[in-house]
């Protein structure tokens, strides 16, 4: 059975890089046929005519994980700044 693609969300992690490079986080939402949604995620690095893709099979980067990462980055910056 072919799963139905419901939505694709693309997030450019490096929007200010316009010199031919882009790092994109892609999440695809599928209907598994049982009225449940599952996702496929991948990270794509584009560099001029080349690209590399990392498929995240068996792992899901959720909004909760991203919030935790953002908090840790903010805390790390505060620690680093305090050492100036």
N, C-alpha and C positions, 0 to 999 in steps of 0.2 A: 504494500500500500504506500502510495506517495503522500508524505506529509504536506499539508497546505501551509505555505508561507503566509503569515498574517501581517507581518510588519518588519521592516529593516530600519534600525537606528544606527546612524554613523556619527561618531564624535571625533572631531579632529583635535588631537591632544596638543599639537603644535601649530595653532592657527597663525602665529606671527612669522613662521618660517616660510618664506615665499621664494626661496632660492632653488626650488626644485625638489625639496624634501618635505615629506609629510608623514606623520605618525597618526594612524587612524584606528580607533577602537570600534568594532562593528558587532552589533548584537542582532541576531535574526530570531524572530518569534514564530514558532510553528504550532499548529493544531495537530496533536498526535492521533486524532480520530476519535478520541474518547472525551472530547470537550475539555481537554487539559492542554495547557501551554508548556512547551519546553523551548529552550533557547540553545542556539549555537553562537559561540563568541570567537572572535579572532582579532588579533592585532596585526596591522599591515604597516610596514615601513616602505614608503616610496622614496626613491632617490634617483631623480632624473629618469632614465629609461629602465632602471632596475627596481625590483621590489622583493620583499621577503615577507612571508606570512607565518604567523604562529597561531595555530588552531588550538583553542583551549578546551580540549575534550576532557570530560570528567571533572572540570573545575568551572565554577561560575563566579565571576566578579560581580557582586551585587552592589546596590546603592549603599547598604550598610557597611560593606567592606571599604568602599570608596570614601565614605564619611570618616571611618576610622583612620584611613591613610591620610586624609586631609588634616585631621586633628594631630596625628603624629608628626606630620611635616611642619605644622604651625608650632608645635611644642619644640621640635628640633631647632627651628629657626630662632626661637626665643633663647634657647640654651646657647646656640652659637653666637648670637648677638650679644649676649651677656658676657661673653669672653673676649669681646673686642677691647 
